[in-house]
Structures are given as structure tokens and as C-alpha cells.
Amino acid sequence: MAIPWQVEDEEAIGEFRIGGLRRVRARSPRTGRSHEFYELRFPEWINVLAIDREDRVILIRQFRIGSREVMLEIPGGLVEPGETPEQSAVRELREETGYEASCWRLLCSVHPNPAFQGNRCHTFLADAALRVAEQSLDPAEEIDVVPVPLGDVPDLIRRGEITHTLVISAFARLWLERGLPPSYPFTGGDRPAADG
């Protein structure tokens, strides 16, 4: 049976604006041996699945240094010190897109990569989103706002136009609540027939 390992020691190796790197030594309960790991330490993250009154999802396009590509995503960012995740979500949606929403709720919280990260990404559903202002971008941000019919999202995923795992997991959670979309995104066609 898998049980938590005992952390024996941890040391900060580097700190940077959005997080840090730590060396962690932990002992296996099965073998009793210690092993060294590296952990990327980040604050909590948020994503916003904003849907306007015309049933369009507010997507964004921006360059990502990790992939060296312009990615199609949903708005998101860091939970800043002193903010709740929901406050961060409201702020990020307004800054990145100029949109606000009248109805907010937590859709899901996921671990981005628990193999070497301990933070969570909280995805909020923002219904009845409406553009109320211009974007208010950071100096290092260049973001295009792309409203897309919600029903088109499965095809965007199927064609590889949306590849960001946290974005896909947000839509998967939405589909679990609302029922799978008509163009079931994981099979390339209609839903598979039930066995039996």
C-alpha cells in the first residue's frame, strides 16, 4: 500500500519571481532508503473559463517561452500575496481580456504536475462575461483576446490548436458537469457505444 514518504531535509537552491527550486531528501517507508528529489516551488495558480452571453468562451493567444510557441489558452496567472484564488481570477480576467463576469464559482482544483510541484491550479467558471474595459497588460505580456463558440472547443483540441494541459482539464471538468459535448473530443467522432 502506498503511503507518504518522510521528508528528512529540504534546502532552497534558487528563488525567482514566480517561484523557486528546492532540493528535498525523503525516506522510502518500504526500503528505508533516503532519496534526493528536486521540487519546483510555485504559488497557487488560477485559470478562468469565462463564457459570455452568446455562449462563447473567452480564449487568449500569447507567446509562451517554455514551448517557444504562441498558445491558445484561457486567461490565468499567479495568486498574488494577500489575494484569494477567486480575487486573482477576477483580476486576471479583467487585466488580460477587459472582461468581467456577474457569476463566479470554483470549477475545479488540480495539481499541475505533482511529480515535482506541490501547488494547485484553481479553475473558475465565470458566467455572463462581458467586455467592460481595455486590457491592462504587464510589460512582458502580449495577449490577443479570442472569443470562440463553446461548441467549437472540442475541434480545437482535436486539431491540436489547444494543447495546454491545464486548459484541456478545465474543459474536461466543464463537460463532466454539463454532459460531454456533441463532438466527443477524445474519440474523433460520436460517443462510443456502451458495451453489452
N, C-alpha and C positions, 0 to 999 in steps of 0.2 A: 504494500500500500504506500502510495506517495505521500510523504509528509514534509513540512517545511524544513529546510536546512538551517543550521545555526550559524549566524553571521558572527565571525570571530574578530574581524577587524575591517575597517574601511578608511580610505585615505583619499582626499581630494587631490586630483592630479592637475586639473585645469578648470578655470572658470571663464565663461564668456557671457555675452549679453543675454543670450536666450537659454542658458543652462550651464552644465558643467560635466566633467568626466571624473569618475571615481574608480579606484581600484578596490575590490571587495574580496576578502578571503572568507570562505564559508566551508563548513564541515558537513560531509555526507552522513546522514544518520544510518545508512546501510553499511558503508565501508569504514566509517570513522576517519576517513582521509580528508584533509583540507585541500581545497582547490581555489585558484585565483580566477576572478572574473573581472570584467570591466562593465561599468554601468554608465549610461548617458543619463544625467540627471536633468530633467526639464520641469518647468512649472506645468500646471494643468493647461490643457488646450481646449478651445471651443470651435465648433463649426455651426453654421446656420443654414438650415434648409428653409429658405424663405419662398413662400408661394403667394403670388398676387391674386387679385380678384378675378383674373381671367384664367386661372389655373395654370399659370406659367411659373416655373421655378427660376429664381434669380441666380444664374451662374456667373462666374467670373473667369476671365483669362488672364494669366500672369506668368512671367518667366520664373522658373524655379532653378536655383543654382545646383541642387543635388542631381536633378535629371538632365540639366542643361537644355531644357525644353520649355516652351510655352504650354501650360497645362490648363485644361478646362476643369473647374472646381466649383465648390460652394464657398461663400465667404467664411473666414475663420481667422484664428490667431491665438495669442497667449492670454491667459488670465493674468492680468496685471496685479501687483501687490495692492491689497485693500479692496479689490473687486470680488464679487461673487461670480461664478461662471455665467449666470444669466446677465449680469451687468456687462460683462465682457462681450457677450453675444450681441446685446443691443448696441453697444458701442461699435463693435467691428462691422456689423451690418451697415450702420449709418456711415462710418468712415469709408468703407470700401465701395459702397454702392450708392449712397444717398437715400437708401430705403429705410423706412420704419414699418413696424407691424403693430396691429392692435391686439393680437392674441399670441402669447408666447407659452410654450411648455417644453419641458425636457423630453426629448425623443429617446435618447439612449446615451449611455456612457460606456466607452470601450477602452481597452488597453491597446495603444498603437503597436507596440512590439514588446511584450513582457520578457522576451529573452534578454534584453539589455536596457529596458526602460521601465520605470516604475509609475510614470504619470498616466493620467487618463485623458481622453478626448471626449468632451460632453457635446452632444449634438442637440441643438434646439430647433424645434419646429416653430416658424414664425408665419402665422396665417394672416391673410388680408394685407399683405405687404404693399406699400405704396411709396413711390419715389417722392420725397419731400425736399430734397436738397441736392447740391452738387457733392461729389466725392471730396473727402478730406484725407488725402493720402500722405503717408510718411515719405521722406525724401527718397528712400530706397524702393518705393512701390510704384509700379506702373500697371494699372488694372483696367481692363475693359469689362464693362457690365453687359451680360448676355442673357436676357430673358428668353427662356425656351419652354414650349409647351411641355407640361409634366409627362404627357404620354409619349414624347419623343425620347425621353431619357434612356429607356431600355435599348433602343437602337444606337444611341451614342456610346453606351457601354459595350454593346456587341461589336461595334465597328472599331473599338479601341480609341475613341475620341475622349472618353473619360477613363483614366487608368489609376487615379489616386484611390488607394485602398480605403482611406477613411471616408471619402465621398461615396464610394460604392456601398460601404457598410451603412451609411446614413440612409441611402435609398432602400437598401435591403430591409432595414428596420421599418421604414415607412410602408413598404409593400407588405410586410408581415402584419401590420396593423390594418391596412386597407384592403388586403387581398392582393394577390400577385397581379401585375399589370397584364393587359390583354396580350402583349407581345412578350411573353415569358422570357427574360433575358439570358437564362442560363442554358437553354437547350437549342436556341436558334430557330424555334418555331413555337407551336402551341404547347400547352402544358402536357407532360407525359400522362398517358392513361394510367389509372390505378390498376395494380395487379389484382387478379382474382376475378 
